[in-house]
Amino acid sequence: ISRLFDILWNVYNFAERYMALDNYQHDEKRKVKLELEDKWLLSRLNSLIKSVTENYERIYLFNVTREIYDFILEDLSRWYIKLVRDRVWLEGSDERKLSVYFTLYETLTKLFVLMAPIAPHLSEYLYRKMTKNRSVHLASWPLANEALISETLEEQMKLVREITEKVIAARQKAKIKLRWPISRVIIASDTNLNLEDFEPIILKMCNAKKISYEKVEEKLVIKPNFKTLGPKAKDKIKLIFKEISAIKPEKIQEILEKDGKIEIAGVVITKEDLIFKKEIPEHLVAEEFSKGVIYIDSKLDSKLISEAMSREIIRRIQEMRKELNLHETQKIKAFVQCSSEFRGYILENKEFIEKETRSCIEFGEGGDFIKDWQINSEKVRIGIQVPF
């Protein structure tokens, strides 16, 4: 439960901080153009209201706690907040930013009421801070808005989240960090998944440039089963596989299926002596999911590497900002000392780095707060000067 409170506190702080910066005033009757992820969260919220209300009435308090916990952790913190973080950085009264505020306000205020019977003190404190109303315990119990519930949308987003998890697993296999971009995600499925509207979300959460829907051609390869072939072939294994390499694997497999044996280099070989395996192209990494197979392209060209290094710089500057306890809107000057190759990466992505870190990048010595960093094999010194 204490972990749940910490997560909810962080979500509330995120919402409150940015709403305060923009002096957001909530109006539940206001017409707002909702993005796909906003509609999804409001659907999940109203599904939660419906289910939690039923469980309260049956006094299934364990179910209530579990549902609220999962909603806060999985839906709010690990998914929605990650999806909309960039939108709250938009300048002025951008509709995409205001729809985040609208969605978060509606979600959190209703969530605090749902939590009140099982977490009275925290829900009271957060509800009063956000709404400026007297007490959460005097608030009307939220009613599920059936018009906002879309089972299809929720199921589709569930699939999108599964795809994202599998891409992350494939990245781990390939040892590619999530902040490093990849060229493409390949989705191989016999089912029409209808994911076109969700592609921007998949690309964002997977940090990929492209999605394609296609079958990946697998190549049949033959490997020796040393346990049975070794004693039989002895020192002829190399010669056997030299002759095998001149024959199509499919042909050898066909002969073994038909006759049960084949003679190569004077050695009679049976099905048990060979291992037939289908392999995908070397640069692809695969992960199975409920509707088929997900592949990522692990090849990183110079452009992708350049962007990856820029994200590494962003991470270091952000860590230094955090150590200095700087406000999100505080502008800084960042001085970078690095090799000429790394300097090239920064110059190619300078505008992006400056936007993400609220900084002005300069090369050379400088700054009041200086740290040395090891980024892959590169030594980089960063100096931060504030205020700027």
Secondary structure by P-SEA (a helix, b strand, c coil): caaaaaaaaaaaaaaaaaaaaabbbbbccccccccaaaaaaaaaaaaaaaaaaaaaaacaaaaaaaaaaaaaccccccccccccccccccccccaaaaaaaaaaaaaaaaaaaaaccccaaaaaaaaaaaccccccccccccccccccccaaaaaaaaaaaaaaaaaaaaaaaacccccccccbbbbbcccccccccaaaaaaaaaccccccbbbbbbbbbbbbcccccccccccaaaaaaaaaaaccaaaaaaaaaacccccccccccccccbbbbbbccccbbbbbcccbbbbbbccccaaaaaaaaaaaaaaaaaaaaaaacccccbbbbbbbbbcaaaaaaaaacaaaaaaaacbbbbccccccbbbbbbcccbbbbbbbbccc
